Amino acid sequence: MRFDVITLFPNMLSGFLSESMVGKGIERKLIDVQVHHLRDWASDKWGTVDDRPFGGGAGMLIKADPLFKAIDSVSSDAALVIYLSPDGEPLTTQLAIELSKEEHLVLVSGHYEGIDERVREKKIHREISIGDYVLTNGTLPAAVLIDSISRQLPGFLGEEKSLTQDSFSDSFLGFPQYTRPVEYDGMRVPEVLLSGNHAAIEAWRKEKRIEKTHQRRPDLISPDSTI
């Protein structure tokens, strides 16, 4: 799967793309991530890509011209162009699964007060938000999107249960987990996890997932939610 990221801050992705599972995914050629500096498509020698908004207001906007050129330059016939925006559709596991079936994603990272609306109308296929908050630019959200999508690709994690046991893999949060030692600071691992009874362990984990979700995220539960 190919990702092309258009950003004003390409160096923000350097460590992210070389470390952990994403770095290994690139090495194994499961994903291909290309990062592009938007200023490469500026039309003047100063690399200007922003200007004041018509009608006044605080801040600056990224201009239409460099973004049009950048998107056209890196896109393929199969490309789905995504703008990372606070007012986009919320990123969920189900959305990540859906997007993992695409061949090519072009991720547009905004900055300043956003981008010229004509880019959104003409070039953007989907807008995605990673949460109800605002960051200084869309480069970190682009990294989050790459990570959440990549881990859905076959063979990326190497262990299928890493996906099926995730929080949000269905409508419920994850279950508590423990490792050695059995007792630490007066706290003991639940006996059921030491029993070797796999049916009892699965039942306990199911119960704890339901309990945690009711306590922390009851909004995730609907009448047709199953586990």
N, CA, C and O of each residue as an XYZ file, in Angstrom:
908
protein
N       0.847     -1.189      0.000
C       0.000      0.000      0.000
C       0.886      1.242      0.000
O       1.909      1.290      0.682
N       0.478      2.247     -0.775
C       1.287      3.461     -0.881
C       0.604      4.641     -0.185
O      -0.600      4.859     -0.320
N       1.410      5.387      0.558
C       0.980      6.640      1.155
C       1.865      7.762      0.612
O       3.087      7.624      0.576
N       1.262      8.861      0.194
C       1.998     10.076     -0.122
C       1.509     11.165      0.817
O       0.315     11.457      0.863
N       2.431     11.770      1.569
C       2.072     12.805      2.533
C       2.583     14.148      2.022
O       3.768     14.304      1.728
N       1.678     15.111      1.919
C       2.030     16.477      1.526
C       1.984     17.332      2.782
O       0.937     17.445      3.420
N       3.112     17.935      3.140
C       3.218     18.637      4.409
C       4.229     19.774      4.328
O       5.091     19.794      3.449
N       4.112     20.708      5.244
C       5.120     21.757      5.397
C       6.211     21.351      6.381
O       7.187     22.079      6.558
N       6.053     20.198      7.019
C       6.999     19.765      8.043
C       7.404     18.310      7.839
O       7.094     17.459      8.673
N       8.088     18.018      6.748
C       8.445     16.619      6.458
C       9.321     15.975      7.519
O       9.240     14.764      7.725
N      10.156     16.752      8.199
C      11.051     16.168      9.195
C      10.305     15.632     10.412
O      10.848     14.823     11.164
N       9.063     16.075     10.613
C       8.280     15.561     11.732
C       8.004     14.072     11.582
O       7.704     13.396     12.566
N       8.100     13.556     10.366
C       7.786     12.151     10.114
C       9.022     11.254     10.088
O       8.897     10.034      9.989
N      10.195     11.837     10.173
C      11.428     11.050     10.003
C      11.532      9.917     11.016
O      11.695      8.758     10.637
N      11.440     10.245     12.293
C      11.545      9.214     13.319
C      10.399      8.230     13.256
O      10.606      7.025     13.393
N       9.205      8.724     13.052
C       8.023      7.873     12.997
C       8.147      6.803     11.916
O       7.768      5.652     12.130
N       8.681      7.189     10.749
C       8.755      6.255      9.619
C       9.927      5.279      9.723
O      10.004      4.321      8.954
N      10.825      5.511     10.653
C      11.993      4.625     10.770
C      11.924      3.704     11.985
O      12.767      2.822     12.143
N      10.923      3.905     12.842
C      10.858      3.159     14.088
C       9.677      2.182     14.126
O       8.740      2.273     13.332
N       9.755      1.268     15.057
C       8.651      0.385     15.433
C       8.079     -0.375     14.231
O       8.796     -0.676     13.277
N       6.789     -0.677     14.294
C       6.162     -1.512     13.288
C       6.071     -0.816     11.933
O       6.154     -1.469     10.892
N       5.902      0.494     11.942
C       5.840      1.218     10.662
C       7.166      1.107      9.930
O       7.194      0.842      8.728
N       8.262      1.307     10.646
C       9.579      1.153     10.030
C       9.797     -0.241      9.487
O      10.342     -0.414      8.396
N       9.366     -1.247     10.254
C       9.507     -2.636      9.792
C       8.610     -2.907      8.587
O       8.985     -3.644      7.675
N       7.415     -2.301      8.594
C       6.513     -2.473      7.459
C       7.091     -1.901      6.178
O       6.901     -2.460      5.098
N       7.799     -0.784      6.302
C       8.454     -0.189      5.133
C       9.602     -1.089      4.664
O       9.757     -1.330      3.467
N      10.404     -1.585      5.613
C      11.513     -2.479      5.270
C      11.015     -3.735      4.556
O      11.654     -4.220      3.622
N       9.889     -4.247      4.993
C       9.327     -5.484      4.416
C       8.483     -5.206      3.176
O       7.905     -6.116      2.581
N       8.425     -3.928      2.799
C       7.706     -3.500      1.591
C       6.206     -3.784      1.655
O       5.552     -3.974      0.629
N       5.676     -3.809      2.872
C       4.227     -3.926      3.031
C       3.556     -2.578      2.797
O       2.415     -2.503      2.340
N       4.288     -1.517      3.120
C       3.814     -0.165      2.842
C       4.940      0.647      2.227
O       6.120      0.376      2.453
N       4.556      1.643      1.449
C       5.507      2.580      0.848
C       5.028      3.973      1.223
O       3.928      4.374      0.844
N       5.850      4.720      1.971
C       5.468      6.052      2.410
C       6.426      7.078      1.822
O       7.631      7.028      2.070
N       5.886      8.003      1.045
C       6.665      9.084      0.457
C       6.194     10.409      1.048
O       4.997     10.694      1.084
N       7.147     11.214      1.509
C       6.829     12.489      2.143
C       7.294     13.632      1.246
O       8.432     13.643      0.776
N       6.411     14.582      1.017
C       6.673     15.674      0.077
C       6.518     17.024      0.769
O       5.560     17.254      1.506
N       7.479     17.912      0.517
C       7.439     19.259      1.069
C       6.587     20.135      0.155
O       6.886     20.282     -1.030
N       5.530     20.712      0.711
C       4.619     21.520     -0.096
C       5.329     22.679     -0.780
O       4.934     23.080     -1.875
N       6.361     23.219     -0.165
C       7.052     24.375     -0.756
C       7.709     24.036     -2.097
O       8.050     24.936     -2.864
N       7.885     22.754     -2.378
C       8.450     22.367     -3.676
C       7.536     22.761     -4.825
O       7.969     22.799     -5.977
N       6.275     23.054     -4.524
C       5.332     23.452     -5.583
C       4.975     24.937     -5.507
O       4.023     25.381     -6.148
N       5.737     25.702     -4.727
C       5.515     27.143     -4.673
C       5.920     27.776     -6.000
O       6.784     27.251     -6.703
N       5.306     28.889     -6.338
C       5.566     29.525     -7.641
C       6.569     30.659     -7.570
O       6.866     31.267     -8.598
N       7.103     30.968     -6.395
C       8.112     32.037     -6.297
C       9.369     31.501     -5.626
O       9.383     30.391     -5.093
N      10.417     32.303     -5.663
C      11.716     31.855     -5.144
C      11.741     31.770     -3.618
O      12.651     31.170     -3.045
N      10.754     32.364     -2.962
C      10.702     32.331     -1.501
C       9.927     31.119     -0.968
O       9.876     30.892      0.241
N       9.341     30.365     -1.852
C       8.587     29.195     -1.434
C       7.286     29.535     -0.726
O       6.870     28.834      0.196
N       6.652     30.602     -1.157
C       5.424     31.055     -0.507
C       4.255     30.118     -0.818
O       3.948     29.848     -1.979
N       3.623     29.638      0.222
C       2.465     28.741      0.029
C       1.225     29.231      0.776
O       0.185     28.574      0.731
N       1.316     30.371      1.462
C       0.192     30.853      2.260
C      -0.111     32.314      1.925
O       0.715     33.018      1.344
N      -1.308     32.751      2.301
C      -1.712     34.139      2.078
C      -2.853     34.470      3.037
O      -3.422     33.583      3.674
N      -3.183     35.769      3.130
C      -4.262     36.208      4.010
C      -5.617     35.791      3.449
O      -5.801     35.784      2.231
N      -6.554     35.447      4.302
C      -7.888     35.055      3.823
C      -8.705     36.257      3.365
O      -8.664     37.309      4.001
N      -9.439     36.114      2.280
C     -10.390     37.142      1.866
C     -11.441     37.321      2.954
O     -11.878     36.349      3.571
N     -11.840     38.553      3.185
C     -12.837     38.834      4.207
C     -12.239     39.100      5.570
O     -12.958     39.433      6.512
N     -10.917     38.956      5.686
C     -10.251     39.206      6.949
C     -10.308     38.035      7.894
O     -10.861     36.983      7.573
N      -9.738     38.223      9.049
C      -9.699     37.162     10.048
C      -8.275     36.852     10.470
O      -7.310     37.284      9.840
N      -8.168     36.099     11.543
C      -6.851     35.773     12.079
C      -6.142     34.731     11.228
O      -6.773     33.878     10.604
N      -4.809     34.820     11.216
C      -4.009     33.777     10.603
C      -3.955     33.816      9.091
O      -4.440     34.742      8.442
N      -3.342     32.768      8.558
C      -3.112     32.643      7.124
C      -3.731     31.332      6.634
O      -4.028     30.429      7.417
N      -3.913     31.260      5.312
C      -4.430     30.052      4.669
C      -3.416     29.523      3.671
O      -2.702     30.295      3.030
N      -3.355     28.203      3.542
C      -2.549     27.619      2.471
C      -3.264     27.861      1.153
O      -4.466     27.627      1.028
N      -2.509     28.331      0.180
C      -3.066     28.728     -1.117
C      -3.492     27.515     -1.944
O      -3.001     26.402     -1.757
N      -4.415     27.770     -2.859
C      -4.919     26.697     -3.716
C      -3.860     26.205     -4.701
O      -3.714     24.998     -4.896
N      -3.125     27.116     -5.319
C      -2.232     26.747     -6.420
C      -1.185     25.696     -6.053
O      -1.096     24.679     -6.740
N      -0.384     25.898     -4.992
C       0.610     24.859     -4.693
C      -0.010     23.522     -4.310
O       0.543     22.469     -4.625
N      -1.165     23.557     -3.628
C      -1.802     22.302     -3.249
C      -2.386     21.570     -4.451
O      -2.271     20.349     -4.550
N      -3.008     22.306     -5.362
C      -3.493     21.684     -6.599
C      -2.343     20.969     -7.301
O      -2.461     19.806     -7.686
N      -1.225     21.685     -7.461
C      -0.074     21.120     -8.180
C       0.509     19.911     -7.440
O       0.852     18.907     -8.064
N       0.618     20.007     -6.123
C       1.197     18.921     -5.345
C       0.330     17.664     -5.425
O       0.839     16.564     -5.643
N      -0.965     17.834     -5.250
C      -1.873     16.687     -5.303
C      -1.846     16.040     -6.680
O      -1.781     14.816     -6.789
N      -1.894     16.853     -7.735
C      -1.844     16.312     -9.093
C      -0.537     15.576     -9.351
O      -0.517     14.558    -10.042
N       0.557     16.095     -8.792
C       1.871     15.520     -9.048
C       2.051     14.147     -8.413
O       2.675     13.268     -9.008
N       1.508     13.950     -7.205
C       1.764     12.690     -6.496
C       0.630     11.688     -6.636
O       0.772     10.538     -6.219
N      -0.486     12.097     -7.211
C      -1.645     11.206     -7.307
C      -1.491     10.198     -8.437
O      -0.777     10.430     -9.413
N      -2.177      9.079     -8.277
C      -2.289      8.064     -9.324
C      -3.772      7.902     -9.647
O      -4.623      8.528     -9.014
N      -4.075      7.071    -10.624
C      -5.479      6.822    -10.955
C      -6.234      6.199     -9.784
O      -7.447      6.365     -9.657
N      -5.502      5.477     -8.929
C      -6.138      4.792     -7.804
C      -6.147      5.629     -6.526
O      -6.656      5.181     -5.498
N      -5.591      6.833     -6.581
C      -5.393      7.606     -5.353
C      -6.699      8.099     -4.745
O      -7.589      8.584     -5.443
N      -6.787      7.962     -3.428
C      -7.847      8.587     -2.640
C      -7.172      9.705     -1.852
O      -6.242      9.451     -1.087
N      -7.635     10.940     -2.035
C      -6.997     12.102     -1.415
C      -7.737     12.455     -0.126
O      -8.945     12.689     -0.129
N      -6.992     12.488      0.965
C      -7.564     12.726      2.295
C      -6.953     13.988      2.889
O      -5.734     14.158      2.887
N      -7.803     14.866      3.395
C      -7.356     16.060      4.106
C      -7.543     15.826      5.590
O      -8.652     15.520      6.029
N      -6.476     15.964      6.379
C      -6.550     15.818      7.831
C      -7.054     17.125      8.417
O      -6.370     18.147      8.359
N      -8.255     17.087      8.982
C      -8.923     18.307      9.407
C      -9.717     18.074     10.683
O     -10.320     17.011     10.835
N      -9.739     19.040     11.613
C     -10.524     18.872     12.840
C     -12.017     18.702     12.581
O     -12.727     18.137     13.413
N     -12.499     19.186     11.438
C     -13.931     19.046     11.158
C     -14.240     17.917     10.189
O     -15.311     17.892      9.581
N     -13.304     16.981     10.043
C     -13.542     15.817      9.205
C     -14.299     14.727      9.947
O     -14.638     14.891     11.120
N     -14.566     13.613      9.269
C     -15.233     12.480      9.917
C     -14.277     11.838     10.914
O     -13.079     11.759     10.644
N     -14.774     11.379     12.057
C     -13.901     10.830     13.097
C     -13.193      9.555     12.637
O     -13.794      8.694     11.994
N     -11.928      9.451     12.973
C     -11.178      8.228     12.704
C     -11.591      7.151     13.691
O     -11.546      7.356     14.904
N     -11.993      6.008     13.166
C     -12.352      4.851     13.972
C     -11.636      3.625     13.431
O     -11.067      3.661     12.340
N     -11.667      2.551     14.188
C     -11.084      1.299     13.707
C     -11.771      0.843     12.426
O     -11.112      0.378     11.496
N     -13.080      0.974     12.377
C     -13.802      0.539     11.182
C     -13.414      1.373      9.964
O     -13.324      0.842      8.857
N     -13.186      2.660     10.153
C     -12.731      3.497      9.043
C     -11.326      3.092      8.612
O     -11.032      3.047      7.418
N     -10.461      2.796      9.575
C      -9.098      2.350      9.243
C      -9.143      1.051      8.443
O      -8.381      0.884      7.491
N     -10.028      0.133      8.821
C     -10.177     -1.118      8.076
C     -10.635     -0.828      6.651
O     -10.117     -1.404      5.694
N     -11.600      0.061      6.519
C     -12.103      0.427      5.191
C     -10.993      1.013      4.322
O     -10.849      0.640      3.158
N     -10.218      1.924      4.884
C      -9.160      2.587      4.116
C      -7.994      1.653      3.804
O      -7.261      1.876      2.840
N      -7.819      0.608      4.615
C      -6.723     -0.334      4.374
C      -6.927     -1.132      3.091
O      -6.000     -1.789      2.616
N      -8.122     -1.080      2.533
C      -8.411     -1.791      1.287
C      -8.084     -0.939      0.056
O      -8.187     -1.418     -1.073
N      -7.691      0.316      0.269
C      -7.291      1.183     -0.838
C      -5.863      0.849     -1.281
O      -5.077      0.296     -0.512
N      -5.544      1.190     -2.526
C      -4.185      0.969     -3.038
C      -3.263      2.147     -2.742
O      -2.071      1.964     -2.498
N      -3.820      3.356     -2.765
C      -2.984      4.551     -2.716
C      -3.738      5.665     -2.005
O      -4.829      6.055     -2.421
N      -3.147      6.173     -0.932
C      -3.728      7.292     -0.197
C      -2.796      8.500     -0.264
O      -1.603      8.385      0.018
N      -3.340      9.652     -0.635
C      -2.609     10.912     -0.596
C      -3.132     11.691      0.601
O      -4.317     12.019      0.666
N      -2.248     11.987      1.550
C      -2.641     12.646      2.791
C      -2.187     14.098      2.762
O      -0.995     14.385      2.654
N      -3.136     15.000      2.858
C      -2.848     16.435      2.827
C      -2.861     16.957      4.257
O      -3.874     16.895      4.955
N      -1.707     17.474      4.675
C      -1.556     18.015      6.018
C      -1.740     19.525      5.981
O      -0.971     20.235      5.332
N      -2.750     20.009      6.673
C      -3.001     21.443      6.710
C      -2.107     22.156      7.716
O      -1.387     21.516      8.482
N      -2.156     23.470      7.709
C      -1.404     24.304      8.639
C      -2.085     25.656      8.689
O      -3.037     25.899      7.948
N      -1.611     26.536      9.551
C      -2.196     27.868      9.725
C      -3.685     27.721     10.059
O      -4.050     26.940     10.938
N      -4.534     28.462      9.367
C      -5.979     28.399      9.605
C      -6.674     27.404      8.677
O      -7.903     27.347      8.633
N      -5.884     26.619      7.933
C      -6.463     25.623      7.041
C      -6.022     25.827      5.607
O      -4.974     26.419      5.347
N      -6.825     25.335      4.675
C      -6.492     25.419      3.256
C      -7.626     26.096      2.500
O      -8.767     26.131      2.961
N      -7.294     26.628      1.343
C      -8.296     27.267      0.483
C      -9.438     26.281      0.203
O      -9.201     25.130     -0.161
N     -10.663     26.745      0.376
C     -11.834     25.881      0.241
C     -11.925     25.227     -1.130
O     -12.501     24.147     -1.261
N     -11.365     25.867     -2.153
C     -11.439     25.307     -3.502
C     -10.668     24.000     -3.625
O     -11.005     23.152     -4.452
N      -9.628     23.835     -2.799
C      -8.920     22.550     -2.770
C      -9.846     21.476     -2.212
O      -9.908     20.361     -2.732
N     -10.556     21.821     -1.163
C     -11.463     20.861     -0.544
C     -12.586     20.464     -1.503
O     -13.003     19.307     -1.545
N     -13.058     21.425     -2.254
C     -14.164     21.153     -3.176
C     -13.725     20.339     -4.393
O     -14.476     19.493     -4.879
N     -12.522     20.590     -4.879
C     -12.099     20.036     -6.173
C     -11.190     18.808     -6.049
O     -11.247     17.904     -6.883
N     -10.352     18.777     -5.006
C      -9.293     17.763     -4.960
C      -9.418     16.751     -3.830
O      -8.853     15.661     -3.913
N     -10.145     17.094     -2.785
C     -10.207     16.227     -1.609
C     -11.383     15.261     -1.727
O     -12.512     15.667     -2.005
N     -11.101     13.983     -1.512
C     -12.153     12.966     -1.555
C     -12.791     12.731     -0.184
O     -14.000     12.528     -0.078
N     -11.969     12.762      0.854
C     -12.483     12.557      2.211
C     -11.701     13.446      3.169
O     -10.527     13.742      2.945
N     -12.374     13.868      4.245
C     -11.726     14.622      5.312
C     -11.852     13.822      6.601
O     -12.926     13.318      6.929
N     -10.730     13.711      7.337
C     -10.703     12.865      8.527
C     -10.120     13.638      9.705
O      -9.143     14.373      9.564
N     -10.739     13.457     10.865
C     -10.267     14.042     12.115
C      -9.836     12.930     13.054
O     -10.493     11.892     13.133
N      -8.727     13.142     13.772
C      -8.302     12.139     14.751
C      -8.822     12.458     16.141
O      -8.495     11.743     17.088
N      -9.621     13.508     16.297
C     -10.200     13.816     17.601
C     -10.738     15.222     17.667
O     -10.458     16.048     16.798
N     -11.501     15.489     18.687
C     -12.128     16.800     18.845
C     -11.191     17.774     19.546
O     -11.462     18.243     20.651
N     -10.089     18.062     18.879
C      -9.123     19.039     19.373
C      -8.350     19.562     18.172
O      -8.434     19.003     17.079
N      -7.602     20.633     18.380
C      -6.883     21.268     17.278
C      -5.383     21.190     17.541
O      -4.928     21.495     18.643
N      -4.615     20.784     16.535
C      -3.159     20.749     16.598
C      -2.585     21.868     15.722
O      -3.312     22.505     14.959
N      -1.282     22.097     15.839
C      -0.671     23.172     15.058
C      -0.638     22.871     13.568
O      -0.623     23.791     12.750
N      -0.627     21.593     13.206
C      -0.681     21.229     11.789
C      -1.105     19.773     11.666
O      -1.204     19.063     12.666
N      -1.355     19.330     10.438
C      -1.911     18.004     10.217
C      -0.895     16.898     10.008
O      -1.273     15.802      9.593
N       0.378     17.141     10.277
C       1.388     16.116     10.033
C       1.293     14.966     11.032
O       1.370     13.800     10.645
N       1.127     15.286     12.303
C       0.945     14.221     13.296
C      -0.331     13.435     13.050
O      -0.297     12.208     13.144
N      -1.467     14.079     12.736
C      -2.640     13.281     12.354
C      -2.392     12.372     11.150
O      -2.920     11.261     11.097
N      -1.595     12.831     10.184
C      -1.259     11.976      9.045
C      -0.507     10.736      9.516
O      -0.748      9.634      9.023
N       0.416     10.917     10.482
C       1.155      9.786     11.033
C       0.210      8.818     11.747
O       0.336      7.602     11.602
N      -0.733      9.359     12.515
C      -1.715      8.514     13.213
C      -2.527      7.714     12.207
O      -2.782      6.526     12.409
N      -2.930      8.360     11.129
C      -3.729      7.667     10.115
C      -2.924      6.556      9.453
O      -3.442      5.458      9.252
N      -1.668      6.824      9.112
C      -0.813      5.802      8.510
C      -0.676      4.600      9.445
O      -0.783      3.454      9.008
N      -0.440      4.864     10.724
C      -0.269      3.790     11.699
C      -1.546      2.967     11.843
O      -1.502      1.737     11.818
N      -2.686      3.647     11.995
C      -3.941      2.932     12.235
C      -4.375      2.109     11.032
O      -4.993      1.056     11.190
N      -4.054      2.584      9.823
C      -4.403      1.847      8.615
C      -3.426      0.694      8.381
O      -3.841     -0.420      8.064
N      -2.143      0.960      8.537
C      -1.120     -0.041      8.232
C      -1.284     -1.297      9.058
O      -1.083     -2.403      8.556
N      -1.648     -1.138     10.326
C      -1.756     -2.304     11.201
C      -2.926     -3.202     10.826
O      -3.046     -4.311     11.346
N      -3.792     -2.736      9.929
C      -4.890     -3.568      9.434
C      -4.478     -4.420      8.234
O      -5.224     -5.307      7.822
N      -3.301     -4.159      7.674
C      -2.866     -4.900      6.492
C      -2.422     -6.310      6.866
O      -1.772     -6.495      7.895
N      -2.761     -7.302      6.054
C      -2.358     -8.680      6.343
C      -0.846     -8.805      6.524
O      -0.073     -8.339      5.688
N      -0.434     -9.436      7.620
C       0.983     -9.668      7.863
C       1.716     -8.517      8.507
O       2.879     -8.669      8.882
N       1.072     -7.357      8.650
C       1.782     -6.193      9.182
C       2.177     -6.394     10.644
O       3.304     -6.084     11.029
N       1.258     -6.911     11.460
C       1.542     -7.126     12.881
C       2.139     -8.498     13.154
O       2.828     -8.697     14.154
N       1.871     -9.440     12.262
C       2.404    -10.786     12.436
C       1.594    -11.659     13.367
O       1.831    -12.866     13.427
N       0.642    -11.092     14.098
C      -0.175    -11.859     15.042
C      -1.608    -11.391     14.916
O      -1.945    -10.274     15.309
N      -2.455    -12.255     14.361
C      -3.841    -11.884     14.091
C      -4.576    -11.449     15.351
O      -5.407    -10.543     15.294
N      -4.284    -12.079     16.492
C      -4.978    -11.735     17.718
C      -4.686    -10.317     18.165
O      -5.469     -9.737     18.917
N      -3.570     -9.743     17.716
C      -3.273     -8.351     18.052
C      -4.354     -7.436     17.531
O      -4.603     -6.374     18.102
N      -5.002     -7.840     16.446
C      -6.105     -7.051     15.901
C      -7.426     -7.410     16.558
O      -8.181     -6.527     16.965
N      -7.710     -8.711     16.663
C      -9.020     -9.117     17.148
C      -9.215     -8.810     18.619
O     -10.355     -8.731     19.076
N      -8.127     -8.632     19.388
C      -8.245     -8.334     20.807
C      -8.092     -6.844     21.099
O      -8.129     -6.443     22.262
N      -7.924     -6.028     20.084
C      -7.803     -4.592     20.282
C      -9.063     -3.981     20.866
O     -10.170     -4.471     20.643
N      -8.880     -2.898     21.622
C     -10.022     -2.042     21.908
C     -10.566     -1.527     20.593
O      -9.811     -1.264     19.656
N     -11.887     -1.383     20.525
C     -12.584     -0.850     19.350
C     -12.607     -1.813     18.167
O     -13.098     -1.441     17.101
N     -12.086     -3.054     18.316
C     -12.213     -4.015     17.226
C     -13.680     -4.385     17.046
O     -14.106     -4.786     15.963
N     -14.442     -4.242     18.122
C     -15.900     -4.288     18.062
C     -16.373     -3.056     18.829
O     -15.709     -2.021     18.763
N     -17.473     -3.120     19.544
C     -17.971     -1.940     20.257
C     -17.462     -1.852     21.691
O     -17.965     -1.046     22.474
N     -16.475     -2.667     22.047
C     -16.063     -2.737     23.441
C     -14.567     -2.456     23.608
O     -13.767     -2.675     22.698
N     -14.220     -1.965     24.798
C     -12.824     -1.701     25.124
C     -12.098     -3.002     25.461
O     -12.713     -4.059     25.601
N     -10.772     -2.898     25.588
C      -9.963     -4.084     25.839
C     -10.050     -4.560     27.278
O     -10.505     -3.827     28.156
N      -9.609     -5.799     27.521
C      -9.616     -6.378     28.855
C      -8.294     -6.109     29.569
O      -7.288     -5.844     28.911
N      -8.273     -6.173     30.902
C      -7.027     -5.984     31.649
C      -6.045     -7.118     31.349
O      -6.452     -8.256     31.114
N      -4.744     -6.795     31.360
C      -3.725     -7.812     31.116
C      -2.612     -7.697     32.150
O      -2.339     -6.616     32.671
N      -1.970     -8.833     32.441
C      -0.946     -8.902     33.477
C       0.222     -9.754     32.976
O       0.063    -10.582     32.078
N       1.397     -9.537     33.572
C       2.541    -10.403     33.297
C       3.296    -10.630     34.610
O       2.869    -10.142     35.657
N       4.386    -11.347     34.566
C       5.133    -11.694     35.775
C       5.711    -10.442     36.437
O       6.081     -9.494     35.744
N       5.793    -10.428     37.773
C       5.510    -11.518     38.722
C       4.022    -11.635     39.035
O       3.239    -10.734     38.736
N       3.649    -12.753     39.639
C       2.251    -12.990     39.979
C       1.759    -11.970     41.005
O       0.604    -11.546     40.962
N       2.644    -11.576     41.931
C       2.274    -10.581     42.938
C       3.277     -9.445     42.926
O       4.486     -9.672     42.883
N       2.763     -8.201     42.964
C       3.646     -7.041     42.979
C       2.993     -5.936     43.800
O       1.841     -5.573     43.561
N       3.733     -5.404     44.766
C       3.271     -4.298     45.600
C       1.915     -4.607     46.235
O       1.053     -3.736     46.348
N       1.747     -5.860     46.643
C       0.517     -6.264     47.306
C      -0.636     -6.560     46.367
O      -1.732     -6.879     46.827
N      -0.420     -6.464     45.077
C      -1.483     -6.713     44.094
C      -1.198     -8.023     43.371
O      -0.085     -8.252     42.899
N      -2.212     -8.878     43.288
C      -2.039    -10.211     42.726
C      -2.804    -10.350     41.412
O      -3.888     -9.791     41.246
N      -2.230    -11.091     40.501
C      -2.897    -11.392     39.237
C      -4.163    -12.190     39.534
O      -4.117    -13.104     40.357
N      -5.290    -11.878     38.896
C      -6.525    -12.649     39.114
C      -6.297    -14.148     38.909
O      -5.654    -14.573     37.949
N      -6.836    -14.920     39.825
C      -6.587    -16.368     39.834
C      -7.026    -17.045     38.541
O      -6.410    -18.022     38.117
N      -8.077    -16.541     37.913
C      -8.578    -17.186     36.704
C      -7.514    -17.205     35.609
O      -7.471    -18.133     34.801
N      -6.649    -16.178     35.580
C      -5.615    -16.121     34.544
C      -4.482    -17.103     34.797
O      -3.682    -17.380     33.904
N      -4.416    -17.623     36.006
C      -3.390    -18.610     36.363
C      -3.921    -20.035     36.303
O      -3.177    -20.991     36.521
N      -5.222    -20.176     36.004
C      -5.889    -21.473     36.110
C      -5.594    -22.422     34.953
O      -5.686    -23.640     35.107
N      -5.239    -21.864     33.793
C      -5.070    -22.704     32.612
C      -6.383    -23.091     31.965
O      -6.389    -23.799     30.958
N      -7.498    -22.641     32.523
C      -8.829    -22.937     31.986
C      -9.161    -21.873     30.934
O      -9.589    -20.769     31.272
N      -8.963    -22.213     29.676
C      -9.094    -21.208     28.613
C     -10.521    -20.709     28.450
O     -10.732    -19.539     28.133
N     -11.491    -21.568     28.660
C     -12.887    -21.133     28.561
C     -13.209    -20.121     29.654
O     -13.879    -19.118     29.408
N     -12.721    -20.397     30.875
C     -12.962    -19.482     31.988
C     -12.242    -18.154     31.765
O     -12.765    -17.089     32.093
N     -11.044    -18.232     31.206
C     -10.281    -17.015     30.923
C     -11.003    -16.154     29.889
O     -11.101    -14.937     30.053
N     -11.506    -16.777     28.833
C     -12.224    -16.029     27.805
C     -13.496    -15.406     28.365
O     -13.846    -14.280     28.011
N     -14.189    -16.132     29.237
C     -15.404    -15.605     29.856
C     -15.069    -14.405     30.744
O     -15.780    -13.401     30.735
N     -13.981    -14.518     31.508
C     -13.542    -13.414     32.372
C     -13.182    -12.188     31.547
O     -13.560    -11.066     31.887
N     -12.452    -12.408     30.466
C     -12.053    -11.282     29.611
C     -13.273    -10.602     28.986
O     -13.330     -9.375     28.907
N     -14.229    -11.388     28.552
C     -15.459    -10.831     27.995
C     -16.185     -9.985     29.037
O     -16.631     -8.875     28.748
N     -16.297    -10.522     30.254
C     -16.971     -9.794     31.331
C     -16.265     -8.468     31.627
O     -16.921     -7.446     31.829
N     -14.928     -8.486     31.652
C     -14.165     -7.281     31.969
C     -14.267     -6.243     30.851
O     -14.278     -5.042     31.121
N     -14.341     -6.697     29.602
C     -14.500     -5.763     28.489
C     -15.838     -5.040     28.588
O     -15.909     -3.825     28.409
N     -16.889     -5.789     28.872
C     -18.219     -5.195     29.014
C     -18.239     -4.219     30.189
O     -18.762     -3.110     30.082
N     -17.658     -4.653     31.312
C     -17.635     -3.822     32.517
C     -16.886     -2.511     32.275
O     -17.369     -1.442     32.647
N     -15.702     -2.593     31.652
C     -14.905     -1.387     31.402
C     -15.613     -0.436     30.446
O     -15.589      0.779     30.641
N     -16.240     -0.984     29.420
C     -16.917     -0.145     28.442
C     -18.100      0.582     29.067
O     -18.316      1.762     28.791
N     -18.870     -0.113     29.908
C     -19.988      0.526     30.606
C     -19.489      1.653     31.514
O     -20.144      2.687     31.646
N     -18.325      1.447     32.137
C     -17.790      2.446     33.055
C     -17.195      3.651     32.333
O     -17.411      4.794     32.734
N     -16.443      3.386     31.263
C     -15.654      4.453     30.649
C     -16.244      5.028     29.364
O     -16.146      6.230     29.118
N     -16.856      4.171     28.545
C     -17.365      4.633     27.252
C     -18.737      4.048     26.959
O     -18.892      3.315     25.983
N     -19.734      4.352     27.778
C     -21.070      3.804     27.515
C     -21.639      4.251     26.181
O     -22.555      3.623     25.652
N     -21.098      5.339     25.632
C     -21.571      5.828     24.332
C     -21.280      4.858     23.202
O     -21.890      4.944     22.136
N     -20.342      3.924     23.429
C     -19.983      2.960     22.378
C     -20.993      1.829     22.265
O     -21.024      1.115     21.263
N     -21.811      1.667     23.285
C     -22.700      0.511     23.347
C     -24.065      0.858     22.794
O     -24.688      1.835     23.208
N     -24.516      0.061     21.867
C     -25.856      0.207     21.290
C     -26.634     -1.082     21.542
O     -26.044     -2.085     21.943
N     -27.938     -1.073     21.315
C     -28.736     -2.285     21.570
C     -28.253     -3.513     20.798
O     -28.449     -4.641     21.250
N     -27.624     -3.306     19.639
C     -27.192     -4.446     18.835
C     -25.702     -4.763     19.020
O     -25.145     -5.559     18.264
N     -25.051     -4.149     20.018
C     -23.639     -4.426     20.283
C     -23.472     -5.853     20.781
O     -24.206     -6.295     21.664
N     -22.520     -6.566     20.223
C     -22.245     -7.937     20.647
C     -20.752     -8.105     20.863
O     -19.946     -7.341     20.332
N     -20.394     -9.105     21.641
C     -18.984     -9.351     21.952
C     -18.718    -10.846     21.907
O     -17.589    -11.280     22.139
